[in-house]
Amino acid sequence: MITALNQTGLLTGRQLRAFLRMPSYLVINLIQPIIWLLLFGALFKSVVDIPGFSGGSNYLEFLTPGIVMMMALFGSAWAGTSYIQDMDRGVMDRFLTSPTSRGGLIVANMLYQAVLTVIQTLVVLGVAWLAGARFGGGIVGLLVLLLSAMLLTFVFAGLSNAIALLARQQTALIAISQVLAFPLMFLSSAIMDTKLSPKWVQDVALYNPFEWSVIAGRDALQSSPDWATIWAHLGLLAALVVVMTWLATRAFRAYQRSV
Amino acid sequence: MAQPSSSLAIEASELRKSYPGARGNPRIQALDSVSFAAPAGTIFGLLGPNGAGKSTSVKILSTLSRPDSGGATIAGIDVLRHPDRVRKNIGFVAQKAVADPMDTGRENLVLAGRLQGMTARSAKARAADLLGRFALADAADRLVKTYSGGMARKLDVAIGLMNHPQVLFLDEPTTGLDPEARAGMWAELETMSRAEQMTVLLTTHYLEEADRLANNLAIVDHGRIVVTGTPDELKNGLHGDAVFVELAPDTDLQAALGVLSRVDGLAEVIVDGRTLRGRAAVGATALPRVLGALDDASLRVASATVARPSLDDVYLKHTGHAFAVAGAPTAVESESAS
């Protein structure tokens, strides 16, 4: 167990080093959330005036946690990319023929993605604050928002890794980011209050893990959060993290059968 | 280290492995009952063309893949029952590069050592030692993506050596290298095998490489081991020299084959393209008789050569087709040096 934790730390470090060595990638990761926040913020500014909108009177404040989760979702959908590169080379096979923990390989990539999510979240919050958004949740609210974004990241990074190991092709990851991530985003309250959406959208959103993270994150930023709702949704996300980590670790067996 | 009483470092018995064929095609039998054994402390060469089953054998022995049937032990440990224990005792250099291009050479080595359970201090010391040994010290702190092909491959081998493995797997360590880098790698591997107390399983499709580096050889063809032995045993088993006679255009090959088959002291005559190959105890004395007989029959000769037996001849004898024909970029003329 100590060994596996140690290995996880070493492998997370490897990915962070590579990330810091690609300054252009770093810049894209920081600029992207700003663009989404300001574009959506301007485009949908007046939805708060629609009768029945229940998300408060400032759209930017409503949107900010939605953009945080969008960044986490889109980033983690690509998490498997680094393992596809390792598989294209002999790096993955070398890890698998050494006493490296399979779970450690998966968790290291999840943690690396979570670090990116935390950085992006702080950028989004900073930009939103500069643009005039104010949140009443304080430091606890901020930490819960980060926790929710990290759990969402773990879920989709796990899924992305599992798919990478099974399909071994970058195109498979393009498929999940396009076919899965966009519908999940629109079937949620990330950019629009679902109370104004058709009934079926509200029903589907109940089962949407992305929506769970948006609800928990947005509620945590309120001055009087509904903790029961928050913990219920965080619990659901945490359960899904366990399932996805297990699935991704199992996917190594399928990969080893195919090599 | 619990070294079992057996002094075999690698023992493979009746390994079989098949892969699903492309859509609708039958399964591909990559290994069809492969058995061999490598004594501890030696370099064992698996020689064969692409697709012969060399990499599949290495993947099974290094615990990456599992056979459909059969078994194997590494340093006496069962690869199917105790893969975790095997992994602590091996180094694995895949056919593809095993170094991470976005890390430096030193970072790659230290990470590999630490994943093997070494402390940070001993991993750093071992890395520095190997970087010096492979003449990579100057490039140690550069990203691997800036390395030349030869440097990157040397780093791959160094990564495989980090944990002082009992068995090192080298899957085609020189494929893709230019001749100069290949010669450099051979020298490194010879030095390394003397310095480290270990067994090396080397796969190659270069005959010269197997001849020069391997103590023992197995020739693999179509998922089967066709013959095993030391390079000398295999060559001596051919009894004598190879005689090559290339016929002029429009010369009757069948008539020439008939003539040569009757030449005293010449055996195993076969046709390979427009060349007739035979074997003689002493090539120099057989050649005049061969040319005389062809001349008597008015069959014109374009060229004639005598060569000491090479592994190419061993390969030809046991597989029925020339090695070069099987897809390896190996020229026959370079074989006569041995």
Interface residues (C-beta under 8 A of the other chain):
Chain A: T3 N6 Q7 L10 L11 R14 R17 A18 R21 M22 D86 D88 R89 G90 V91 D93 R94 F95 L96 T97 S98 P99 T100 Q256 R257 V259
Chain B: K59 S62 T63 L64 S65 R66 D84 R87 K88 I90 F92 V93 A94 Q95 K96 A97 V98 A99 D100 P101 M102 D103 E107 L111 A112 R114 L115 Q116 G117 L143 D156 I159 N163 F169
